[in-house]
Amino acid sequence: MARNLLIKEFNKEFKSKKDYTTSDIKVFYRKHIKGIKDSTIGWNVYHLVLQGEISRIRIGHYKKK
């Protein structure tokens, strides 16, 4: 099953922010995918980090690579 990471939309949403939190990311995904679970959002964040789209600054805080 392909992951719906919404990379283009994610980059557009967060391009002007220096960094963002897990809560910001949850709001983004809930806006685009109705009924998405927290665990799914967590896996999406994990895959964004693996793909080099974002990097973890500290627990719950991320920035664009």
Short mmCIF file of the C-alpha atoms (twelve columns), coordinates in Angstrom:
data_MODEL
# 
_entry.id   MODEL 
# 
loop_
_atom_site.group_PDB 
_atom_site.id 
_atom_site.type_symbol 
_atom_site.label_atom_id 
_atom_site.label_alt_id 
_atom_site.label_comp_id 
_atom_site.label_asym_id 
_atom_site.label_seq_id 
_atom_site.Cartn_x 
_atom_site.Cartn_y 
_atom_site.Cartn_z 
_atom_site.pdbx_PDB_model_num 
ATOM 1  C CA . MET A 1  0.000   0.000  0.000  1 
ATOM 2  C CA . ALA A 2  1.412   3.369  -0.998 1 
ATOM 3  C CA . ARG A 3  1.764   5.925  1.739  1 
ATOM 4  C CA . ASN A 4  -0.208  9.113  1.290  1 
ATOM 5  C CA . LEU A 5  2.416   11.479 2.686  1 
ATOM 6  C CA . LEU A 6  1.099   14.509 0.750  1 
ATOM 7  C CA . ILE A 7  4.680   15.741 0.303  1 
ATOM 8  C CA . LYS A 8  3.865   18.595 -2.101 1 
ATOM 9  C CA . GLU A 9  1.058   19.864 0.109  1 
ATOM 10 C CA . PHE A 10 3.199   19.392 3.226  1 
ATOM 11 C CA . ASN A 11 6.054   21.446 1.738  1 
ATOM 12 C CA . LYS A 12 3.643   24.181 0.663  1 
ATOM 13 C CA . GLU A 13 2.001   24.310 4.106  1 
ATOM 14 C CA . PHE A 14 5.243   24.483 6.084  1 
ATOM 15 C CA . LYS A 15 7.582   26.346 3.704  1 
ATOM 16 C CA . SER A 16 7.369   29.619 5.620  1 
ATOM 17 C CA . LYS A 17 7.828   28.045 9.063  1 
ATOM 18 C CA . LYS A 18 11.265  27.696 10.627 1 
ATOM 19 C CA . ASP A 19 10.183  24.639 12.605 1 
ATOM 20 C CA . TYR A 20 6.980   22.907 13.584 1 
ATOM 21 C CA . THR A 21 5.616   20.490 16.143 1 
ATOM 22 C CA . THR A 22 3.863   17.171 16.035 1 
ATOM 23 C CA . SER A 23 0.634   19.042 16.803 1 
ATOM 24 C CA . ASP A 24 1.115   21.228 13.710 1 
ATOM 25 C CA . ILE A 25 1.623   18.117 11.595 1 
ATOM 26 C CA . LYS A 26 -1.498  16.468 13.076 1 
ATOM 27 C CA . VAL A 27 -3.582  19.519 12.175 1 
ATOM 28 C CA . PHE A 28 -2.197  19.405 8.619  1 
ATOM 29 C CA . TYR A 29 -2.982  15.713 8.089  1 
ATOM 30 C CA . ARG A 30 -6.437  15.974 9.685  1 
ATOM 31 C CA . LYS A 31 -7.237  18.839 7.313  1 
ATOM 32 C CA . HIS A 32 -6.355  16.669 4.299  1 
ATOM 33 C CA . ILE A 33 -7.400  13.173 5.447  1 
ATOM 34 C CA . LYS A 34 -10.605 12.977 7.466  1 
ATOM 35 C CA . GLY A 35 -10.542 10.430 10.283 1 
ATOM 36 C CA . ILE A 36 -6.791  9.759  10.164 1 
ATOM 37 C CA . LYS A 37 -5.496  8.094  13.330 1 
ATOM 38 C CA . ASP A 38 -2.636  9.426  15.460 1 
ATOM 39 C CA . SER A 39 -0.692  6.231  14.812 1 
ATOM 40 C CA . THR A 40 -0.954  6.748  11.048 1 
ATOM 41 C CA . ILE A 41 0.244   10.318 11.406 1 
ATOM 42 C CA . GLY A 42 3.165   9.040  13.471 1 
ATOM 43 C CA . TRP A 43 4.110   6.576  10.739 1 
ATOM 44 C CA . ASN A 44 3.833   9.326  8.112  1 
ATOM 45 C CA . VAL A 45 6.188   11.535 10.139 1 
ATOM 46 C CA . TYR A 46 8.577   8.588  10.482 1 
ATOM 47 C CA . HIS A 47 8.579   8.106  6.693  1 
ATOM 48 C CA . LEU A 48 9.057   11.835 6.052  1 
ATOM 49 C CA . VAL A 49 12.159  11.704 8.263  1 
ATOM 50 C CA . LEU A 50 13.435  8.548  6.499  1 
ATOM 51 C CA . GLN A 51 12.932  10.141 3.079  1 
ATOM 52 C CA . GLY A 52 14.826  13.241 4.147  1 
ATOM 53 C CA . GLU A 53 11.868  15.586 3.761  1 
ATOM 54 C CA . ILE A 54 12.102  16.726 7.389  1 
ATOM 55 C CA . SER A 55 14.563  16.282 10.243 1 
ATOM 56 C CA . ARG A 56 13.902  15.848 13.934 1 
ATOM 57 C CA . ILE A 57 15.253  18.700 16.082 1 
ATOM 58 C CA . ARG A 58 14.120  17.101 19.344 1 
ATOM 59 C CA . ILE A 59 11.158  15.059 20.483 1 
ATOM 60 C CA . GLY A 60 8.023   16.479 18.886 1 
ATOM 61 C CA . HIS A 61 9.859   19.215 16.943 1 
ATOM 62 C CA . TYR A 62 10.850  19.105 13.276 1 
ATOM 63 C CA . LYS A 63 12.293  21.307 10.559 1 
ATOM 64 C CA . LYS A 64 12.599  21.191 6.790  1 
ATOM 65 C CA . LYS A 65 15.865  19.672 5.637  1 
# 
